[in-house]
Amino acid sequence: MATLLRRPASIARYSRSAAELFTASRSTYSHHTRPQLWSLINARQARSYSSVNPGGPKRPNDEKNNNKNTPEKKENDIQDELADFFKTRNAPSSKPGSRDAAAEKEFLDQSLQFISGLQKAGGLPQRQQDLIRVIQILLKDVKHIPLGMEEFFEKHAVQRKVMTLGEWDNFANYWLDYFDDSMHLFQSEKVSLDEIKSMLKTKSESGPGGEAGKDSKRQGANQGKEQKDGKEQGQKGAPKVVEFKFDPGSFIITSVISYMLYTTFFPGENSRDITWQEFRANFFDKGLVEKLTVLNRSRVRVELNREAIANEMPDSPAAQRNFHYYFTIGSVDSFERKLEEAHNELHIPTSQRIPVAYVDEVPWLATALSFGPTILLIGSVFYFSRRAGGGAGGQSGIFGIGKSRARRFNHETDVKIRFADVAGMDEAKLEIMEFVSFLKEPDKFQKLGAKIPRGAILSGPPGTGKTLLAKATAGESGVPFFSVSGSEFVEMFVGVGPSRVRDLFANARKNTPCIIFIDEIDAIGKSRSKQNFGGGNDERESTLNQILTEMDGFNTSDQVVVLAGTNRPDVLDKALMRPGRFDRHIGIDRPTMKGREQIFRVHLKKILTKEDMDYLCGRLAALTPGFAGADIANCVNEAALVAAREHAESVKMKHFEQAIERVIGGLEKKSLVLSPEEKRTVAYHEAGHAICGWYLRWADPLLKVSIIPRGQGALGYAQYLPSSENYLMSVNQLMDRMAMTLGGRVSEELHFDTVTSGASDDFNKVTRMASAMVTKFGMSKAIGPLHFEEDQQQLHKPFSEETARNIDLEIRRIVDEAYKRCTDLLTEKKNEVGLVAEELLSKEVLSRDDMVRLLGQRPYPDTGEFTKYFGGGGTIAPPEPPVSDEGTTGKDGRDQTPLPS
Ligand SMILES: Nc1ncnc2c1ncn2[C@@H]1O[C@H](COP(=O)(O)OP(=O)(O)OP(=O)(O)O)[C@@H](O)[C@H]1O
């Protein structure tokens, strides 16, 4: 458009008519109404602003604009904005005072009228008319003669020289040139109004129409664009690099999902099944078939003549390139026959008959799907075997099933335990030291021709520190330590056990010197003859055989020591124990008083307590007869937990005592509420035990009696302190203990009309004690010094019927005797029982001090430990003999009243 306007011929044409107007009328432009123009400008402007970075510099009057909605207001805005613009634009070129302001104004007005005259002349295209309107507005606000116009102004406005047609032409060109490029850019939305302003500013400085001006305009436009881009970039900060990584997994999943979605929403069809009749009627008879392909002798694919189909049936899917019809055939013979008949019917000569191909295709998808369940099954077996195998020993997968599951502890990092950490088993430590010195200095033994023991069995009750001792051996000798449990050799698959044994020993040989520790070896090492009773276990037997073979297989220089732990050394196969295999048998019993003290000392090291350590360890050891190392560790930890629960700053004696009670009797059952009658019965029951323990000469001294229900089904309990470590027990001690055990029931009988089931556990203990006296301890004159093994599995009793009857009679006699002893005592001390019971009912727990308060000092002297730690007076009593665990009220001196069943 600008080019068009600038064309001399057209300008001349317009200029002439405009010149006429210029002279004829001076106020033509004032008749112009501008809503049309403003709507145009507004539309352009709105679009132009939308392309401007919103975060960029604000337009003047931006605030106002926010509130402007009506066209009127918008028009004013633009006008204001343009006025502002020209104010600044004209500033550098204006020379106020140097020129006649009135003449200047007149010149500009005339210019405006001239431009308006151009428009009035008519014949211009709409867009050019619009442009002229814009120029009118812009020109209206020009206050001073722009640079480059001065000469023209001087000549025609000041000196009033008449303009020639060519000068009019120049004049028109000037103004058009002055604005049109800017307007053109503005209208075509290439640059914003701000940028036009800056362009015009440059132009006004360099003069109109010059090349430099034009260049700078373009530069300005480009600059403006760059600025705009820069602004956008600046706003967003550093350019954002979006990194695309190709992930094959995601790609496949995305592709599959996309395909599924696509096929769901756009179910394209590329095949359809038809019948023979349809085939004939629609295609064959019409001559549209090109070829037939028999697939797998059961289906026929119809190849159609696409062009013919497209002409005949343009809407049919068969017109698509990949679309096929199929029909099923019974057999190839019948198909061929039918086809021939069809050809004959239509009289198709042999040479033009439809060709038939035979293809055997493998339907891949169907085949893959038919294998689906098998693959799924194998996959799940594989997965689960991996999961099952992954847990232990680092072996995983079904192929690792025969691998050993032994955990290997590195002596430098994992096995930090030393002999100092194992307390209270000095003899066992001494025995095992030999293995340590063998592993450390093998030459010392080998040069003398000594064969080093191959292994040792550590046997003893649970929690006595067998594993700990084995670990300490590894820690001391500084060799790798393989730990495995006997049960880990046993699997449901045949042959796995021996294979794991082989693997374990092979591993060990690779890591010599080292120690193998097989915990719970009785799981595989049970005596083979015993197993056969009631069906043997071949797998276990072959595992055991493999261990025997492996242990034989070591040569004398192999520095592999095999230690095994068991709670049941008696059931182990003799072949395991023979020299050359587990030739050392180290028994680890429950710790003695001294041992317990040492174990407490080891575990108390980690506990924050302000108690005197010697006294604390001694007292706790005295309080915990029969405790194994693991019980002690548990007790110490429990005490710390109790203290923490009470927000105590350090663990105190009472916390330890609470912890011991909890370990012995279980948690207090505060939720268990007994009826008053039941509570009374329990109180009298416990009082009966307590009085017997107090007044019977050989009974154990009572520590505490309580009727607070605790875990393990006890409604009340009395804690006694065995006078000493019981290695031997006399008839007197046993009789007194039995009488004391019966004290609960006898007390009930004496104080109530009826008795309860609460004494059932007491009777069990009493019967077992009496039975042991008769059949094992030789304490019955009628039976004599005989020992009868109690074996549940034996079908025949190892004694005659008469002996059996005599045993029964003797057991009964002993129990009756104990019962009489108890009844006599409690009848005599009926008041004392009442006293203790009532006190128990009110206080629930009575200590030894309460007993002394109620009954006076115990008439018999207390033992050494008791005196030392529990304030009893008297001399040290002779050590009491032990009875097997089953035959006493319990080595830990507990006496519990079970819940009535
Ligand atoms: N003599 C001891 N000195 C210090 N702590 C001990 C001692 N005996 C046992 N313990 C503690 O008891 C815990 C359990 O001991 P360990 O596992 O060695 O018993 P275990 O005899 O192997 O038991 P199980 O026969 O049930 O396998 C040890 O971790 C340790 O904290």
The ligand as a Gaussian input file, in Angstrom:
#p B3LYP/6-31G(d) Opt

LIG

0 1
 N       27.694000     -66.040000      78.310000
 C       27.104000     -64.975000      77.805000
 N       27.683000     -63.780000      77.946000
 C       27.084000     -62.694000      77.448000
 N       25.931000     -62.712000      76.777000
 C       25.317000     -63.879000      76.593000
 C       25.876000     -65.063000      77.101000
 N       25.077000     -66.074000      76.777000
 C       24.061000     -65.557000      76.097000
 N       24.192000     -64.235000      75.970000
 C       23.259000     -63.318000      75.307000
 O       22.202000     -64.093000      74.808000
 C       22.073000     -63.914000      73.408000
 C       21.699000     -65.221000      72.766000
 O       22.742000     -66.139000      72.875000
 P       23.036000     -67.253000      71.808000
 O       22.339000     -66.970000      70.535000
 O       24.485000     -67.452000      71.721000
 O       22.328000     -68.477000      72.456000
 P       22.332000     -69.965000      71.943000
 O       22.843000     -70.797000      73.041000
 O       23.001000     -70.070000      70.651000
 O       20.777000     -70.188000      71.808000
 P       20.040000     -71.278000      70.939000
 O       20.367000     -72.593000      71.490000
 O       18.627000     -70.959000      71.138000
 O       20.536000     -71.078000      69.579000
 C       23.424000     -63.413000      72.974000
 O       23.320000     -62.608000      71.845000
 C       23.908000     -62.627000      74.163000
 O       23.409000     -61.328000      74.134000

